[in-house]
């Protein structure tokens, strides 16, 4: 879970997307995104799909670590 969180945060920074904007575009709360990035929670494929779509990526880009 930590590796996934690190990858998401890395891609978010690479794309220049703030957590606020990612939250808005993915319709996922900032608290949930922060918890995912810290590896504190296990997330669903639907959440990963929303995050990937918001960053203009594919789910495989998030889990390729």
PDB file of N, CA, C and O in Angstrom, chain B, residues numbered from 101:
ATOM      1  N   UNK B 101       0.827  -1.192   0.000  1.00  0.00           N
ATOM      2  CA  UNK B 101       0.000   0.000   0.000  1.00  0.00           C
ATOM      3  C   UNK B 101       0.871   1.256   0.000  1.00  0.00           C
ATOM      4  O   UNK B 101       0.529   2.259  -0.626  1.00  0.00           O
ATOM      5  N   UNK B 102       1.999   1.189   0.707  1.00  0.00           N
ATOM      6  CA  UNK B 102       2.890   2.353   0.743  1.00  0.00           C
ATOM      7  C   UNK B 102       3.454   2.648  -0.637  1.00  0.00           C
ATOM      8  O   UNK B 102       3.533   3.809  -1.039  1.00  0.00           O
ATOM      9  N   UNK B 103       3.851   1.598  -1.373  1.00  0.00           N
ATOM     10  CA  UNK B 103       4.407   1.786  -2.719  1.00  0.00           C
ATOM     11  C   UNK B 103       3.373   2.420  -3.644  1.00  0.00           C
ATOM     12  O   UNK B 103       3.710   3.279  -4.459  1.00  0.00           O
ATOM     13  N   UNK B 104       2.127   2.003  -3.522  1.00  0.00           N
ATOM     14  CA  UNK B 104       1.049   2.582  -4.326  1.00  0.00           C
ATOM     15  C   UNK B 104       0.883   4.055  -3.992  1.00  0.00           C
ATOM     16  O   UNK B 104       0.773   4.893  -4.888  1.00  0.00           O
ATOM     17  N   UNK B 105       0.864   4.366  -2.718  1.00  0.00           N
ATOM     18  CA  UNK B 105       0.716   5.753  -2.284  1.00  0.00           C
ATOM     19  C   UNK B 105       1.843   6.641  -2.778  1.00  0.00           C
ATOM     20  O   UNK B 105       1.614   7.769  -3.214  1.00  0.00           O
ATOM     21  N   UNK B 106       3.064   6.122  -2.708  1.00  0.00           N
ATOM     22  CA  UNK B 106       4.223   6.871  -3.186  1.00  0.00           C
ATOM     23  C   UNK B 106       4.104   7.131  -4.685  1.00  0.00           C
ATOM     24  O   UNK B 106       4.386   8.231  -5.160  1.00  0.00           O
ATOM     25  N   UNK B 107       3.685   6.111  -5.417  1.00  0.00           N
ATOM     26  CA  UNK B 107       3.539   6.237  -6.869  1.00  0.00           C
ATOM     27  C   UNK B 107       2.475   7.272  -7.225  1.00  0.00           C
ATOM     28  O   UNK B 107       2.688   8.083  -8.126  1.00  0.00           O
ATOM     29  N   UNK B 108       1.355   7.257  -6.546  1.00  0.00           N
ATOM     30  CA  UNK B 108       0.287   8.217  -6.819  1.00  0.00           C
ATOM     31  C   UNK B 108       0.770   9.635  -6.548  1.00  0.00           C
ATOM     32  O   UNK B 108       0.548  10.536  -7.357  1.00  0.00           O
ATOM     33  N   UNK B 109       1.424   9.831  -5.422  1.00  0.00           N
ATOM     34  CA  UNK B 109       1.933  11.162  -5.069  1.00  0.00           C
ATOM     35  C   UNK B 109       2.983  11.630  -6.085  1.00  0.00           C
ATOM     36  O   UNK B 109       3.002  12.797  -6.477  1.00  0.00           O
ATOM     37  N   UNK B 110       3.839  10.720  -6.499  1.00  0.00           N
ATOM     38  CA  UNK B 110       4.874  11.016  -7.489  1.00  0.00           C
ATOM     39  C   UNK B 110       4.242  11.466  -8.817  1.00  0.00           C
ATOM     40  O   UNK B 110       4.657  12.469  -9.397  1.00  0.00           O
ATOM     41  N   UNK B 111       3.256  10.732  -9.284  1.00  0.00           N
ATOM     42  CA  UNK B 111       2.593  11.072 -10.540  1.00  0.00           C
ATOM     43  C   UNK B 111       1.811  12.379 -10.428  1.00  0.00           C
ATOM     44  O   UNK B 111       1.762  13.168 -11.372  1.00  0.00           O
ATOM     45  N   UNK B 112       1.217  12.592  -9.293  1.00  0.00           N
ATOM     46  CA  UNK B 112       0.475  13.823  -9.053  1.00  0.00           C
ATOM     47  C   UNK B 112       1.416  15.027  -9.151  1.00  0.00           C
ATOM     48  O   UNK B 112       1.085  16.025  -9.790  1.00  0.00           O
ATOM     49  N   UNK B 113       2.573  14.932  -8.526  1.00  0.00           N
ATOM     50  CA  UNK B 113       3.550  16.024  -8.592  1.00  0.00           C
ATOM     51  C   UNK B 113       4.079  16.199 -10.012  1.00  0.00           C
ATOM     52  O   UNK B 113       4.236  17.324 -10.486  1.00  0.00           O
ATOM     53  N   UNK B 114       4.354  15.086 -10.686  1.00  0.00           N
ATOM     54  CA  UNK B 114       4.855  15.131 -12.060  1.00  0.00           C
ATOM     55  C   UNK B 114       3.863  15.839 -12.981  1.00  0.00           C
ATOM     56  O   UNK B 114       4.260  16.581 -13.879  1.00  0.00           O
ATOM     57  N   UNK B 115       2.577  15.606 -12.753  1.00  0.00           N
ATOM     58  CA  UNK B 115       1.524  16.239 -13.557  1.00  0.00           C
ATOM     59  C   UNK B 115       1.239  17.674 -13.108  1.00  0.00           C
ATOM     60  O   UNK B 115       0.535  18.413 -13.797  1.00  0.00           O
ATOM     61  N   UNK B 116       1.789  18.070 -11.946  1.00  0.00           N
ATOM     62  CA  UNK B 116       1.557  19.413 -11.433  1.00  0.00           C
ATOM     63  C   UNK B 116       0.144  19.641 -10.937  1.00  0.00           C
ATOM     64  O   UNK B 116      -0.401  20.739 -11.055  1.00  0.00           O
ATOM     65  N   UNK B 117      -0.445  18.592 -10.381  1.00  0.00           N
ATOM     66  CA  UNK B 117      -1.825  18.653  -9.899  1.00  0.00           C
ATOM     67  C   UNK B 117      -1.813  18.721  -8.372  1.00  0.00           C
ATOM     68  O   UNK B 117      -1.214  17.869  -7.714  1.00  0.00           O
ATOM     69  N   UNK B 118      -2.468  19.722  -7.816  1.00  0.00           N
ATOM     70  CA  UNK B 118      -2.565  19.832  -6.359  1.00  0.00           C
ATOM     71  C   UNK B 118      -3.531  18.777  -5.827  1.00  0.00           C
ATOM     72  O   UNK B 118      -4.364  18.253  -6.566  1.00  0.00           O
ATOM     73  N   UNK B 119      -3.411  18.480  -4.560  1.00  0.00           N
ATOM     74  CA  UNK B 119      -4.334  17.529  -3.936  1.00  0.00           C
ATOM     75  C   UNK B 119      -5.763  18.059  -4.011  1.00  0.00           C
ATOM     76  O   UNK B 119      -6.709  17.296  -4.201  1.00  0.00           O
ATOM     77  N   UNK B 120      -5.907  19.369  -3.861  1.00  0.00           N
ATOM     78  CA  UNK B 120      -7.232  19.983  -3.959  1.00  0.00           C
ATOM     79  C   UNK B 120      -7.838  19.722  -5.341  1.00  0.00           C
ATOM     80  O   UNK B 120      -8.989  19.299  -5.450  1.00  0.00           O
ATOM     81  N   UNK B 121      -7.053  19.979  -6.400  1.00  0.00           N
ATOM     82  CA  UNK B 121      -7.550  19.765  -7.762  1.00  0.00           C
ATOM     83  C   UNK B 121      -7.815  18.292  -8.045  1.00  0.00           C
ATOM     84  O   UNK B 121      -8.803  17.945  -8.693  1.00  0.00           O
ATOM     85  N   UNK B 122      -6.931  17.429  -7.557  1.00  0.00           N
ATOM     86  CA  UNK B 122      -7.124  15.993  -7.745  1.00  0.00           C
ATOM     87  C   UNK B 122      -8.404  15.541  -7.048  1.00  0.00           C
ATOM     88  O   UNK B 122      -9.164  14.730  -7.576  1.00  0.00           O
ATOM     89  N   UNK B 123      -8.620  16.073  -5.876  1.00  0.00           N
ATOM     90  CA  UNK B 123      -9.839  15.751  -5.128  1.00  0.00           C
ATOM     91  C   UNK B 123     -11.082  16.198  -5.904  1.00  0.00           C
ATOM     92  O   UNK B 123     -12.053  15.451  -6.027  1.00  0.00           O
ATOM     93  N   UNK B 124     -11.036  17.400  -6.412  1.00  0.00           N
ATOM     94  CA  UNK B 124     -12.174  17.939  -7.162  1.00  0.00           C
ATOM     95  C   UNK B 124     -12.451  17.120  -8.426  1.00  0.00           C
ATOM     96  O   UNK B 124     -13.592  16.741  -8.690  1.00  0.00           O
ATOM     97  N   UNK B 125     -11.409  16.854  -9.195  1.00  0.00           N
ATOM     98  CA  UNK B 125     -11.569  16.144 -10.460  1.00  0.00           C
ATOM     99  C   UNK B 125     -11.962  14.674 -10.280  1.00  0.00           C
ATOM    100  O   UNK B 125     -12.695  14.121 -11.100  1.00  0.00           O
ATOM    101  N   UNK B 126     -11.478  14.053  -9.217  1.00  0.00           N
ATOM    102  CA  UNK B 126     -11.760  12.628  -9.006  1.00  0.00           C
ATOM    103  C   UNK B 126     -12.987  12.385  -8.127  1.00  0.00           C
ATOM    104  O   UNK B 126     -13.464  11.256  -8.016  1.00  0.00           O
ATOM    105  N   UNK B 127     -13.490  13.450  -7.506  1.00  0.00           N
ATOM    106  CA  UNK B 127     -14.608  13.370  -6.559  1.00  0.00           C
ATOM    107  C   UNK B 127     -14.262  12.420  -5.399  1.00  0.00           C
ATOM    108  O   UNK B 127     -15.092  11.635  -4.940  1.00  0.00           O
ATOM    109  N   UNK B 128     -13.025  12.523  -4.952  1.00  0.00           N
ATOM    110  CA  UNK B 128     -12.538  11.764  -3.798  1.00  0.00           C
ATOM    111  C   UNK B 128     -12.026  12.797  -2.793  1.00  0.00           C
ATOM    112  O   UNK B 128     -11.319  13.730  -3.175  1.00  0.00           O
ATOM    113  N   UNK B 129     -12.371  12.644  -1.533  1.00  0.00           N
ATOM    114  CA  UNK B 129     -11.982  13.643  -0.542  1.00  0.00           C
ATOM    115  C   UNK B 129     -10.465  13.751  -0.410  1.00  0.00           C
ATOM    116  O   UNK B 129      -9.733  12.785  -0.623  1.00  0.00           O
ATOM    117  N   UNK B 130     -10.020  14.943  -0.056  1.00  0.00           N
ATOM    118  CA  UNK B 130      -8.582  15.155   0.154  1.00  0.00           C
ATOM    119  C   UNK B 130      -8.067  14.263   1.273  1.00  0.00           C
ATOM    120  O   UNK B 130      -6.946  13.759   1.205  1.00  0.00           O
ATOM    121  N   UNK B 131      -8.884  14.069   2.303  1.00  0.00           N
ATOM    122  CA  UNK B 131      -8.474  13.195   3.412  1.00  0.00           C
ATOM    123  C   UNK B 131      -8.238  11.771   2.928  1.00  0.00           C
ATOM    124  O   UNK B 131      -7.275  11.123   3.339  1.00  0.00           O
ATOM    125  N   UNK B 132      -9.107  11.288   2.063  1.00  0.00           N
ATOM    126  CA  UNK B 132      -8.945   9.935   1.534  1.00  0.00           C
ATOM    127  C   UNK B 132      -7.700   9.851   0.648  1.00  0.00           C
ATOM    128  O   UNK B 132      -6.941   8.885   0.735  1.00  0.00           O
ATOM    129  N   UNK B 133      -7.490  10.849  -0.195  1.00  0.00           N
ATOM    130  CA  UNK B 133      -6.298  10.864  -1.048  1.00  0.00           C
ATOM    131  C   UNK B 133      -5.040  10.872  -0.187  1.00  0.00           C
ATOM    132  O   UNK B 133      -4.097  10.128  -0.458  1.00  0.00           O
ATOM    133  N   UNK B 134      -5.021  11.699   0.837  1.00  0.00           N
ATOM    134  CA  UNK B 134      -3.859  11.745   1.736  1.00  0.00           C
ATOM    135  C   UNK B 134      -3.628  10.408   2.411  1.00  0.00           C
ATOM    136  O   UNK B 134      -2.485   9.972   2.545  1.00  0.00           O
ATOM    137  N   UNK B 135      -4.693   9.750   2.838  1.00  0.00           N
ATOM    138  CA  UNK B 135      -4.563   8.435   3.479  1.00  0.00           C
ATOM    139  C   UNK B 135      -4.029   7.392   2.502  1.00  0.00           C
ATOM    140  O   UNK B 135      -3.226   6.538   2.879  1.00  0.00           O
ATOM    141  N   UNK B 136      -4.470   7.460   1.254  1.00  0.00           N
ATOM    142  CA  UNK B 136      -3.977   6.537   0.225  1.00  0.00           C
ATOM    143  C   UNK B 136      -2.501   6.787  -0.009  1.00  0.00           C
ATOM    144  O   UNK B 136      -1.713   5.844  -0.069  1.00  0.00           O
ATOM    145  N   UNK B 137      -2.117   8.058  -0.143  1.00  0.00           N
ATOM    146  CA  UNK B 137      -0.722   8.405  -0.397  1.00  0.00           C
ATOM    147  C   UNK B 137       0.206   7.998   0.739  1.00  0.00           C
ATOM    148  O   UNK B 137       1.377   7.692   0.510  1.00  0.00           O
ATOM    149  N   UNK B 138      -0.309   7.994   1.951  1.00  0.00           N
ATOM    150  CA  UNK B 138       0.490   7.583   3.110  1.00  0.00           C
ATOM    151  C   UNK B 138       0.507   6.070   3.289  1.00  0.00           C
ATOM    152  O   UNK B 138       1.256   5.543   4.111  1.00  0.00           O
ATOM    153  N   UNK B 139      -0.325   5.374   2.513  1.00  0.00           N
ATOM    154  CA  UNK B 139      -0.403   3.922   2.640  1.00  0.00           C
ATOM    155  C   UNK B 139      -1.192   3.468   3.841  1.00  0.00           C
ATOM    156  O   UNK B 139      -1.041   2.335   4.298  1.00  0.00           O
ATOM    157  N   UNK B 140      -2.035   4.344   4.356  1.00  0.00           N
ATOM    158  CA  UNK B 140      -2.821   4.033   5.556  1.00  0.00           C
ATOM    159  C   UNK B 140      -4.086   3.241   5.284  1.00  0.00           C
ATOM    160  O   UNK B 140      -4.619   2.588   6.181  1.00  0.00           O
ATOM    161  N   UNK B 141      -4.571   3.294   4.040  1.00  0.00           N
ATOM    162  CA  UNK B 141      -5.798   2.572   3.720  1.00  0.00           C
ATOM    163  C   UNK B 141      -5.627   1.776   2.437  1.00  0.00           C
ATOM    164  O   UNK B 141      -4.828   2.121   1.566  1.00  0.00           O
ATOM    165  N   UNK B 142      -6.381   0.726   2.348  1.00  0.00           N
ATOM    166  CA  UNK B 142      -6.443  -0.079   1.137  1.00  0.00           C
ATOM    167  C   UNK B 142      -7.568   0.522   0.292  1.00  0.00           C
ATOM    168  O   UNK B 142      -8.654   0.790   0.807  1.00  0.00           O
ATOM    169  N   UNK B 143      -7.319   0.732  -0.977  1.00  0.00           N
ATOM    170  CA  UNK B 143      -8.311   1.407  -1.808  1.00  0.00           C
ATOM    171  C   UNK B 143      -8.863   0.479  -2.886  1.00  0.00           C
ATOM    172  O   UNK B 143      -8.251  -0.532  -3.231  1.00  0.00           O
ATOM    173  N   UNK B 144     -10.007   0.834  -3.397  1.00  0.00           N
ATOM    174  CA  UNK B 144     -10.669   0.003  -4.411  1.00  0.00           C
ATOM    175  C   UNK B 144     -10.174   0.350  -5.810  1.00  0.00           C
ATOM    176  O   UNK B 144      -9.573   1.402  -6.029  1.00  0.00           O
ATOM    177  N   UNK B 145     -10.431  -0.531  -6.728  1.00  0.00           N
ATOM    178  CA  UNK B 145     -10.088  -0.299  -8.124  1.00  0.00           C
ATOM    179  C   UNK B 145     -10.893   0.878  -8.678  1.00  0.00           C
ATOM    180  O   UNK B 145     -10.408   1.601  -9.549  1.00  0.00           O
ATOM    181  N   UNK B 146     -12.092   1.072  -8.191  1.00  0.00           N
ATOM    182  CA  UNK B 146     -12.919   2.202  -8.634  1.00  0.00           C
ATOM    183  C   UNK B 146     -12.276   3.537  -8.227  1.00  0.00           C
ATOM    184  O   UNK B 146     -12.289   4.498  -8.996  1.00  0.00           O
ATOM    185  N   UNK B 147     -11.726   3.583  -7.034  1.00  0.00           N
ATOM    186  CA  UNK B 147     -11.036   4.788  -6.571  1.00  0.00           C
ATOM    187  C   UNK B 147      -9.785   5.026  -7.400  1.00  0.00           C
ATOM    188  O   UNK B 147      -9.501   6.158  -7.790  1.00  0.00           O
ATOM    189  N   UNK B 148      -9.033   3.961  -7.672  1.00  0.00           N
ATOM    190  CA  UNK B 148      -7.848   4.094  -8.510  1.00  0.00           C
ATOM    191  C   UNK B 148      -8.215   4.587  -9.898  1.00  0.00           C
ATOM    192  O   UNK B 148      -7.501   5.408 -10.474  1.00  0.00           O
ATOM    193  N   UNK B 149      -9.314   4.098 -10.437  1.00  0.00           N
ATOM    194  CA  UNK B 149      -9.784   4.524 -11.759  1.00  0.00           C
ATOM    195  C   UNK B 149     -10.122   6.013 -11.745  1.00  0.00           C
ATOM    196  O   UNK B 149      -9.782   6.734 -12.683  1.00  0.00           O
ATOM    197  N   UNK B 150     -10.780   6.471 -10.703  1.00  0.00           N
ATOM    198  CA  UNK B 150     -11.127   7.892 -10.585  1.00  0.00           C
ATOM    199  C   UNK B 150      -9.879   8.759 -10.500  1.00  0.00           C
ATOM    200  O   UNK B 150      -9.800   9.809 -11.137  1.00  0.00           O
ATOM    201  N   UNK B 151      -8.903   8.313  -9.711  1.00  0.00           N
ATOM    202  CA  UNK B 151      -7.657   9.068  -9.586  1.00  0.00           C
ATOM    203  C   UNK B 151      -6.896   9.090 -10.909  1.00  0.00           C
ATOM    204  O   UNK B 151      -6.392  10.135 -11.323  1.00  0.00           O
ATOM    205  N   UNK B 152      -6.815   7.955 -11.558  1.00  0.00           N
ATOM    206  CA  UNK B 152      -6.122   7.872 -12.843  1.00  0.00           C
ATOM    207  C   UNK B 152      -6.793   8.770 -13.878  1.00  0.00           C
ATOM    208  O   UNK B 152      -6.114   9.516 -14.584  1.00  0.00           O
ATOM    209  N   UNK B 153      -8.101   8.707 -13.972  1.00  0.00           N
ATOM    210  CA  UNK B 153      -8.840   9.541 -14.927  1.00  0.00           C
ATOM    211  C   UNK B 153      -8.591  11.027 -14.662  1.00  0.00           C
ATOM    212  O   UNK B 153      -8.410  11.809 -15.595  1.00  0.00           O
ATOM    213  N   UNK B 154      -8.584  11.405 -13.396  1.00  0.00           N
ATOM    214  CA  UNK B 154      -8.382  12.808 -13.018  1.00  0.00           C
ATOM    215  C   UNK B 154      -6.990  13.299 -13.413  1.00  0.00           C
ATOM    216  O   UNK B 154      -6.798  14.490 -13.657  1.00  0.00           O
ATOM    217  N   UNK B 155      -6.024  12.387 -13.476  1.00  0.00           N
ATOM    218  CA  UNK B 155      -4.660  12.764 -13.854  1.00  0.00           C
ATOM    219  C   UNK B 155      -4.372  12.493 -15.328  1.00  0.00           C
ATOM    220  O   UNK B 155      -3.258  12.724 -15.796  1.00  0.00           O
ATOM    221  N   UNK B 156      -5.370  12.004 -16.059  1.00  0.00           N
ATOM    222  CA  UNK B 156      -5.182  11.694 -17.469  1.00  0.00           C
ATOM    223  C   UNK B 156      -4.305  10.477 -17.683  1.00  0.00           C
ATOM    224  O   UNK B 156      -3.553  10.404 -18.655  1.00  0.00           O
ATOM    225  N   UNK B 157      -4.405   9.515 -16.766  1.00  0.00           N
ATOM    226  CA  UNK B 157      -3.597   8.299 -16.817  1.00  0.00           C
ATOM    227  C   UNK B 157      -4.486   7.070 -16.877  1.00  0.00           C
ATOM    228  O   UNK B 157      -5.713   7.165 -16.842  1.00  0.00           O
ATOM    229  N   UNK B 158      -3.847   5.925 -16.966  1.00  0.00           N
ATOM    230  CA  UNK B 158      -4.546   4.644 -16.873  1.00  0.00           C
ATOM    231  C   UNK B 158      -4.219   4.035 -15.511  1.00  0.00           C
ATOM    232  O   UNK B 158      -3.189   4.351 -14.915  1.00  0.00           O
ATOM    233  N   UNK B 159      -5.090   3.171 -15.028  1.00  0.00           N
ATOM    234  CA  UNK B 159      -4.876   2.531 -13.726  1.00  0.00           C
ATOM    235  C   UNK B 159      -3.523   1.832 -13.691  1.00  0.00           C
ATOM    236  O   UNK B 159      -2.839   1.849 -12.668  1.00  0.00           O
ATOM    237  N   UNK B 160      -3.137   1.222 -14.800  1.00  0.00           N
ATOM    238  CA  UNK B 160      -1.851   0.509 -14.824  1.00  0.00           C
ATOM    239  C   UNK B 160      -0.688   1.442 -14.545  1.00  0.00           C
ATOM    240  O   UNK B 160       0.334   1.005 -14.017  1.00  0.00           O
ATOM    241  N   UNK B 161      -0.819   2.722 -14.888  1.00  0.00           N
ATOM    242  CA  UNK B 161       0.232   3.697 -14.595  1.00  0.00           C
ATOM    243  C   UNK B 161       0.395   3.899 -13.085  1.00  0.00           C
ATOM    244  O   UNK B 161       1.493   4.182 -12.606  1.00  0.00           O
ATOM    245  N   UNK B 162      -0.693   3.752 -12.352  1.00  0.00           N
ATOM    246  CA  UNK B 162      -0.644   3.926 -10.897  1.00  0.00           C
ATOM    247  C   UNK B 162      -0.044   2.706 -10.195  1.00  0.00           C
ATOM    248  O   UNK B 162       0.600   2.834  -9.154  1.00  0.00           O
ATOM    249  N   UNK B 163      -0.257   1.547 -10.764  1.00  0.00           N
ATOM    250  CA  UNK B 163       0.187   0.323 -10.074  1.00  0.00           C
ATOM    251  C   UNK B 163       1.485  -0.249 -10.653  1.00  0.00           C
ATOM    252  O   UNK B 163       1.922  -1.331 -10.259  1.00  0.00           O
ATOM    253  N   UNK B 164       2.092   0.476 -11.582  1.00  0.00           N
ATOM    254  CA  UNK B 164       3.350   0.040 -12.175  1.00  0.00           C
ATOM    255  C   UNK B 164       4.509   0.576 -11.338  1.00  0.00           C
ATOM    256  O   UNK B 164       5.060   1.639 -11.626  1.00  0.00           O
ATOM    257  N   UNK B 165       4.872  -0.181 -10.292  1.00  0.00           N
ATOM    258  CA  UNK B 165       5.988   0.231  -9.420  1.00  0.00           C
ATOM    259  C   UNK B 165       6.869  -0.923  -9.074  1.00  0.00           C
ATOM    260  O   UNK B 165       7.851  -0.755  -8.352  1.00  0.00           O
TER     261      UNK B 165
END
